[in-house]
Amino acid sequence: HDACYWACLIVADIGPPAKACVPALLKVFEHENAECRMQALEALAKIGPDAKSAAPAIAKLIESEQSGGVRYTGVFALGKLGDKAALPTVKKLLQSPDPVLRLLAAWAQLQLDADNPATTTESVDIILAGLSSDIDHVRAIAIEAIQESNVPTEKVAPALIKALREGDKEFVGHII
């Protein structure tokens, strides 16, 4: 798996100019090693909208994948690719019992459907709820989702102030 893993890392470093690698990256979805599948998804995310043709295969992988890390990276990739056709997959994940998957789906929905006030409200509410999680890394992911989205300041500020008052030092570091 070493060659596959490193090849995906190199493609990710190249980013959008590596768009010709999309078909090869899709073949990595069949690799037995979850780390390789994750790196292929990361490379597709770094290629961005030029890899939009990969969105249906990513959605299919997310639905069948057992590895949480692969599913998380897949949802992130869907958000980065910008294909609105991925919205049904993302919307389904908003109901996931996994708080990380739910947060990533909310972030992805903001990326894919930012012009829709209803989905924006739904996504922002899920992300802001993540700030109150008892799980440190869920709170950190919520902060990252806020930083990487155009969440309206008037919605975020009260939740961040509350989180700062209640949070531990590590969490405050993520906010700052």
SULLINBEL-V466261 format. One line per field, one symbol per residue. psi: psi as a letter, one per 30 degrees, with the letter a starting at -180 (. if undefined). A space follows every 50 residues. Layout:
psi = ???
This chain:
psi = feeeeeeeeeeeeebefgfffeeeeeffffkfkeeeeeeeeeeeeeebff gfffeeeeeeeeffkfkeeeeeeeeeeeeeegjfffeeeeeeffgkfjee eeeeeeeeeeefhffjeeeeeeeeeeeeeffgkfjefeeeeeeeeeeglh kkefeeeeeeeeeeeflleeeeeee.
